[in-house]
Amino acid sequence: MKILVTGGAGFIGSHIVDALLAEGHSVAVLDDLSSGCRENLPASVPLHVGDIVDPAAVAAAFDTEKPDAVCHQAAQMSVSRSVREPLFDAKVNCIGLINVLDAAVRHRCRRFVFASSGGVLYGDVTVPAPETTPANPVSPYGITKWVGERYLGFYAAEHGMTAVALRYSNVYGPRQNPHGEAGVVAIFSKKLLAGEPSTINGDGRYVRDYVYGPDVAAANLAALTRDSPRLSAGSLTSLNIGTGVGTDVNELEAVIRHEVDAVRSTRGKTPSPAPRHGPPRPGDLRSNLVDASLAETVLGWKPSVGLGDGIAKTVGWFAAGLS
């Protein structure tokens, strides 16, 4: 199958590209390289450098590649930026999505997978939220993800596409940049490896569900390729992608610092410093967890990498870049 991955040079997108190639699919990428980079992609993968807000750039990529399916990862992905710049957030996450959907319809794409966000969609929840939980986004980023699902449902019904919205919890892992929902993992890793203290926003008691990037890529692979009665033409299926396990920022920092100190000790360096605390960040939820049991039923997917192993792999990747 020929699949176009928007945002495919980024953190999550490039792991999806790797997963698709490993299964023998043909892949092309559309990315403006604002946060992704060419080095994340194999040289054999065609890269169209363009902004999804530009309909001509989107049309050119589709006209060249003529994909059978679309995996839409391109987005404005910072909650804090959405609070500061809600118009920019809406342009990328709504207008950009519509541009990609229009091109997919024109090329009769059979399946469309959309990166949504359980990490912000449900608002503050203290137990893992299933997909039936009423949407309660409190940031512009969450609002545009919810609106994006509504557009996706309309296009699926109107044009007979099979549409899947994957509601990610907080995704982390190798190749991560500091701007997404779990950007704190990248920020802390880089700071601590450099021997600098991490800064925890507020009291640090912000609970999140952290899911490993390659696990998320496996969910996208299944959503693009799996046959299931729940994945039918003309319908939208929304699925949570997470672990259901909560970790607050204080605990997360301690796990990262432990792995960083193991690296630093092998290089003859002193342990990394204790964290500092700064002001709370606007738009942050106190607690957010997702129940991903439906994804196991529909996609046969469940997370395979726990937080400890995932953080070790992630710190190792950042450390290798500094060696």
DRENKOLMI-111223 format. One record per residue (C-alpha): residue number from 1; residue in three letters; x, y, z. Coordinates in steps of 0.25 Angstrom, whole numbers, plus 5000, padded with zeros to 4 digits. Layout:
BEGIN
ATOM  seq  type    xx    yy    zz
ATOM  NUM   ALA     X     Y     Z
...
***
This chain:
BEGIN
ATOM  seq  type    xx    yy    zz
ATOM    1   MET  5000  5000  5000
ATOM    2   LYS  5005  5014  4997
ATOM    3   ILE  5003  5023  5009
ATOM    4   LEU  5006  5038  5011
ATOM    5   VAL  5010  5042  5025
ATOM    6   THR  5009  5057  5028
ATOM    7   GLY  5019  5061  5039
ATOM    8   GLY  5026  5049  5035
ATOM    9   ALA  5040  5055  5038
ATOM   10   GLY  5036  5058  5052
ATOM   11   PHE  5037  5050  5065
ATOM   12   ILE  5025  5041  5064
ATOM   13   GLY  5024  5042  5049
ATOM   14   SER  5037  5036  5046
ATOM   15   HIS  5035  5024  5055
ATOM   16   ILE  5022  5022  5047
ATOM   17   VAL  5030  5022  5035
ATOM   18   ASP  5040  5012  5040
ATOM   19   ALA  5028  5003  5044
ATOM   20   LEU  5022  5004  5031
ATOM   21   LEU  5035  5001  5023
ATOM   22   ALA  5038  4989  5032
ATOM   23   GLU  5024  4983  5027
ATOM   24   GLY  5027  4986  5013
ATOM   25   HIS  5019  4998  5010
ATOM   26   SER  5022  5009  5001
ATOM   27   VAL  5023  5022  5008
ATOM   28   ALA  5025  5037  5005
ATOM   29   VAL  5025  5049  5014
ATOM   30   LEU  5020  5063  5015
ATOM   31   ASP  5027  5072  5025
ATOM   32   ASP  5030  5086  5027
ATOM   33   LEU  5042  5083  5035
ATOM   34   SER  5038  5093  5046
ATOM   35   SER  5041  5082  5056
ATOM   36   GLY  5045  5070  5048
ATOM   37   CYS  5057  5067  5041
ATOM   38   ARG  5062  5060  5028
ATOM   39   GLU  5072  5052  5036
ATOM   40   ASN  5060  5044  5043
ATOM   41   LEU  5056  5038  5030
ATOM   42   PRO  5063  5027  5021
ATOM   43   ALA  5069  5033  5009
ATOM   44   SER  5060  5025  5000
ATOM   45   VAL  5047  5032  5006
ATOM   46   PRO  5042  5043  4997
ATOM   47   LEU  5041  5056  5005
ATOM   48   HIS  5032  5067  5000
ATOM   49   VAL  5035  5080  5008
ATOM   50   GLY  5023  5088  5010
ATOM   51   ASP  5013  5094  5020
ATOM   52   ILE  4999  5087  5021
ATOM   53   VAL  4993  5101  5023
ATOM   54   ASP  4997  5103  5008
ATOM   55   PRO  4987  5096  4999
ATOM   56   ALA  4996  5096  4987
ATOM   57   ALA  5007  5089  4995
ATOM   58   VAL  4998  5079  5000
ATOM   59   ALA  4992  5077  4986
ATOM   60   ALA  5006  5075  4980
ATOM   61   ALA  5010  5064  4989
ATOM   62   PHE  4997  5057  4987
ATOM   63   ASP  4998  5058  4972
ATOM   64   THR  5012  5053  4971
ATOM   65   GLU  5010  5041  4981
ATOM   66   LYS  4996  5037  4978
ATOM   67   PRO  4994  5030  4992
ATOM   68   ASP  4984  5019  4996
ATOM   69   ALA  4984  5024  5010
ATOM   70   VAL  4988  5036  5019
ATOM   71   CYS  4994  5036  5033
ATOM   72   HIS  4992  5051  5037
ATOM   73   GLN  5002  5054  5048
ATOM   74   ALA  5006  5069  5044
ATOM   75   ALA  5001  5078  5055
ATOM   76   GLN  5003  5090  5064
ATOM   77   MET  5006  5081  5076
ATOM   78   SER  5009  5091  5088
ATOM   79   VAL  4998  5093  5098
ATOM   80   SER  5005  5105  5103
ATOM   81   ARG  5007  5111  5089
ATOM   82   SER  4992  5109  5087
ATOM   83   VAL  4989  5117  5099
ATOM   84   ARG  4998  5128  5094
ATOM   85   GLU  4994  5127  5079
ATOM   86   PRO  4980  5121  5078
ATOM   87   LEU  4979  5126  5063
ATOM   88   PHE  4992  5120  5059
ATOM   89   ASP  4988  5107  5066
ATOM   90   ALA  4974  5107  5058
ATOM   91   LYS  4981  5110  5045
ATOM   92   VAL  4990  5098  5046
ATOM   93   ASN  4981  5088  5053
ATOM   94   CYS  4968  5091  5046
ATOM   95   ILE  4971  5098  5033
ATOM   96   GLY  4983  5089  5031
ATOM   97   LEU  4975  5077  5033
ATOM   98   ILE  4964  5081  5024
ATOM   99   ASN  4974  5083  5013
ATOM  100   VAL  4979  5069  5015
ATOM  101   LEU  4965  5063  5015
ATOM  102   ASP  4961  5070  5002
ATOM  103   ALA  4973  5065  4995
ATOM  104   ALA  4971  5051  5001
ATOM  105   VAL  4956  5051  4995
ATOM  106   ARG  4961  5056  4982
ATOM  107   HIS  4971  5044  4981
ATOM  108   ARG  4960  5034  4986
ATOM  109   CYS  4969  5030  4998
ATOM  110   ARG  4962  5018  5005
ATOM  111   ARG  4967  5020  5019
ATOM  112   PHE  4971  5033  5027
ATOM  113   VAL  4978  5032  5041
ATOM  114   PHE  4978  5045  5049
ATOM  115   ALA  4987  5048  5061
ATOM  116   SER  4977  5053  5072
ATOM  117   SER  4980  5054  5087
ATOM  118   GLY  4974  5047  5099
ATOM  119   GLY  4985  5055  5106
ATOM  120   VAL  4976  5068  5106
ATOM  121   LEU  4963  5064  5100
ATOM  122   TYR  4956  5059  5113
ATOM  123   GLY  4961  5070  5122
ATOM  124   ASP  4965  5067  5137
ATOM  125   VAL  4962  5052  5140
ATOM  126   THR  4968  5044  5151
ATOM  127   VAL  4965  5030  5146
ATOM  128   PRO  4967  5025  5132
ATOM  129   ALA  4957  5031  5123
ATOM  130   PRO  4950  5022  5112
ATOM  131   GLU  4946  5028  5099
ATOM  132   THR  4932  5030  5104
ATOM  133   THR  4936  5040  5113
ATOM  134   PRO  4930  5054  5109
ATOM  135   ALA  4941  5063  5102
ATOM  136   ASN  4945  5074  5112
ATOM  137   PRO  4957  5081  5105
ATOM  138   VAL  4962  5093  5113
ATOM  139   SER  4973  5098  5104
ATOM  140   PRO  4972  5103  5089
ATOM  141   TYR  4980  5091  5085
ATOM  142   GLY  4970  5081  5091
ATOM  143   ILE  4959  5089  5085
ATOM  144   THR  4965  5088  5071
ATOM  145   LYS  4967  5073  5073
ATOM  146   TRP  4953  5071  5076
ATOM  147   VAL  4948  5080  5064
ATOM  148   GLY  4958  5072  5056
ATOM  149   GLU  4951  5059  5060
ATOM  150   ARG  4938  5065  5056
ATOM  151   TYR  4943  5069  5042
ATOM  152   LEU  4948  5055  5040
ATOM  153   GLY  4935  5049  5044
ATOM  154   PHE  4928  5057  5034
ATOM  155   TYR  4938  5054  5022
ATOM  156   ALA  4937  5039  5025
ATOM  157   ALA  4922  5039  5025
ATOM  158   GLU  4921  5048  5012
ATOM  159   HIS  4932  5042  5004
ATOM  160   GLY  4932  5027  5009
ATOM  161   MET  4946  5027  5015
ATOM  162   THR  4950  5018  5027
ATOM  163   ALA  4955  5028  5037
ATOM  164   VAL  4962  5026  5050
ATOM  165   ALA  4966  5036  5061
ATOM  166   LEU  4976  5031  5070
ATOM  167   ARG  4975  5039  5083
ATOM  168   TYR  4990  5039  5089
ATOM  169   SER  4993  5041  5103
ATOM  170   ASN  5007  5047  5105
ATOM  171   VAL  5017  5041  5095
ATOM  172   TYR  5032  5041  5098
ATOM  173   GLY  5044  5034  5092
ATOM  174   PRO  5056  5035  5083
ATOM  175   ARG  5056  5046  5073
ATOM  176   GLN  5047  5054  5082
ATOM  177   ASN  5047  5069  5082
ATOM  178   PRO  5043  5078  5094
ATOM  179   HIS  5030  5084  5088
ATOM  180   GLY  5020  5073  5089
ATOM  181   GLU  5011  5068  5100
ATOM  182   ALA  5022  5060  5106
ATOM  183   GLY  5033  5069  5103
ATOM  184   VAL  5037  5070  5117
ATOM  185   VAL  5044  5056  5115
ATOM  186   ALA  5053  5063  5104
ATOM  187   ILE  5056  5075  5112
ATOM  188   PHE  5059  5068  5125
ATOM  189   SER  5068  5058  5118
ATOM  190   LYS  5076  5069  5111
ATOM  191   LYS  5078  5078  5123
ATOM  192   LEU  5082  5067  5132
ATOM  193   LEU  5092  5061  5122
ATOM  194   ALA  5098  5074  5121
ATOM  195   GLY  5100  5075  5136
ATOM  196   GLU  5089  5085  5138
ATOM  197   PRO  5077  5085  5147
ATOM  198   SER  5063  5082  5142
ATOM  199   THR  5052  5092  5145
ATOM  200   ILE  5039  5086  5149
ATOM  201   ASN  5027  5095  5147
ATOM  202   GLY  5019  5098  5159
ATOM  203   ASP  5018  5087  5170
ATOM  204   GLY  5021  5076  5159
ATOM  205   ARG  5009  5068  5164
ATOM  206   TYR  5003  5068  5149
ATOM  207   VAL  5000  5053  5146
ATOM  208   ARG  5001  5048  5132
ATOM  209   ASP  5000  5035  5124
ATOM  210   TYR  5014  5033  5117
ATOM  211   VAL  5014  5024  5105
ATOM  212   TYR  5026  5020  5097
ATOM  213   GLY  5028  5026  5083
ATOM  214   PRO  5030  5013  5075
ATOM  215   ASP  5018  5007  5082
ATOM  216   VAL  5010  5018  5077
ATOM  217   ALA  5016  5015  5063
ATOM  218   ALA  5011  5001  5064
ATOM  219   ALA  4997  5006  5067
ATOM  220   ASN  4997  5015  5054
ATOM  221   LEU  5002  5003  5046
ATOM  222   ALA  4990  4995  5051
ATOM  223   ALA  4980  5006  5049
ATOM  224   LEU  4985  5007  5035
ATOM  225   THR  4985  4993  5031
ATOM  226   ARG  4977  4984  5040
ATOM  227   ASP  4963  4979  5036
ATOM  228   SER  4953  4980  5046
ATOM  229   PRO  4937  4980  5047
ATOM  230   ARG  4939  4993  5055
ATOM  231   LEU  4947  5000  5044
ATOM  232   SER  4937  5001  5033
ATOM  233   ALA  4936  5011  5021
ATOM  234   GLY  4928  5023  5023
ATOM  235   SER  4931  5023  5038
ATOM  236   LEU  4940  5029  5049
ATOM  237   THR  4946  5021  5060
ATOM  238   SER  4953  5028  5071
ATOM  239   LEU  4963  5020  5080
ATOM  240   ASN  4971  5024  5092
ATOM  241   ILE  4986  5020  5091
ATOM  242   GLY  4993  5020  5105
ATOM  243   THR  4996  5012  5116
ATOM  244   GLY  4986  5016  5127
ATOM  245   VAL  4998  5017  5137
ATOM  246   GLY  4999  5031  5143
ATOM  247   THR  5013  5037  5147
ATOM  248   ASP  5014  5051  5152
ATOM  249   VAL  5026  5061  5148
ATOM  250   ASN  5033  5059  5160
ATOM  251   GLU  5034  5044  5159
ATOM  252   LEU  5037  5045  5144
ATOM  253   GLU  5049  5055  5147
ATOM  254   ALA  5054  5045  5157
ATOM  255   VAL  5053  5033  5147
ATOM  256   ILE  5061  5041  5136
ATOM  257   ARG  5071  5046  5146
ATOM  258   HIS  5074  5032  5150
ATOM  259   GLU  5076  5028  5136
ATOM  260   VAL  5085  5040  5133
ATOM  261   ASP  5093  5038  5145
ATOM  262   ALA  5096  5024  5140
ATOM  263   VAL  5101  5030  5127
ATOM  264   ARG  5109  5041  5134
ATOM  265   SER  5116  5031  5143
ATOM  266   THR  5121  5023  5131
ATOM  267   ARG  5127  5036  5126
ATOM  268   GLY  5134  5040  5139
ATOM  269   LYS  5124  5051  5143
ATOM  270   THR  5118  5055  5156
ATOM  271   PRO  5103  5052  5158
ATOM  272   SER  5093  5062  5152
ATOM  273   PRO  5087  5073  5161
ATOM  274   ALA  5074  5073  5168
ATOM  275   PRO  5062  5079  5161
ATOM  276   ARG  5057  5094  5163
ATOM  277   HIS  5043  5098  5163
ATOM  278   GLY  5037  5109  5154
ATOM  279   PRO  5024  5115  5153
ATOM  280   PRO  5012  5107  5148
ATOM  281   ARG  5010  5106  5132
ATOM  282   PRO  4997  5112  5127
ATOM  283   GLY  4987  5102  5121
ATOM  284   ASP  4993  5090  5129
ATOM  285   LEU  4983  5079  5134
ATOM  286   ARG  4985  5074  5148
ATOM  287   SER  4983  5059  5144
ATOM  288   ASN  4980  5052  5131
ATOM  289   LEU  4980  5037  5128
ATOM  290   VAL  4974  5029  5117
ATOM  291   ASP  4968  5015  5116
ATOM  292   ALA  4973  5008  5103
ATOM  293   SER  4966  4995  5105
ATOM  294   LEU  4957  4998  5092
ATOM  295   ALA  4970  4999  5084
ATOM  296   GLU  4973  4985  5088
ATOM  297   THR  4960  4980  5084
ATOM  298   VAL  4959  4987  5070
ATOM  299   LEU  4974  4988  5066
ATOM  300   GLY  4980  4976  5074
ATOM  301   TRP  4989  4987  5080
ATOM  302   LYS  4994  4989  5094
ATOM  303   PRO  5007  4996  5099
ATOM  304   SER  5019  4987  5100
ATOM  305   VAL  5030  4997  5107
ATOM  306   GLY  5028  5001  5121
ATOM  307   LEU  5033  5015  5126
ATOM  308   GLY  5046  5010  5132
ATOM  309   ASP  5051  5003  5120
ATOM  310   GLY  5045  5014  5111
ATOM  311   ILE  5053  5025  5118
ATOM  312   ALA  5065  5017  5118
ATOM  313   LYS  5065  5016  5103
ATOM  314   THR  5061  5030  5101
ATOM  315   VAL  5072  5035  5110
ATOM  316   GLY  5082  5026  5103
ATOM  317   TRP  5078  5032  5090
ATOM  318   PHE  5080  5046  5095
ATOM  319   ALA  5093  5042  5101
ATOM  320   ALA  5098  5036  5088
ATOM  321   GLY  5096  5049  5081
ATOM  322   LEU  5105  5056  5091
ATOM  323   SER  5116  5046  5090
***
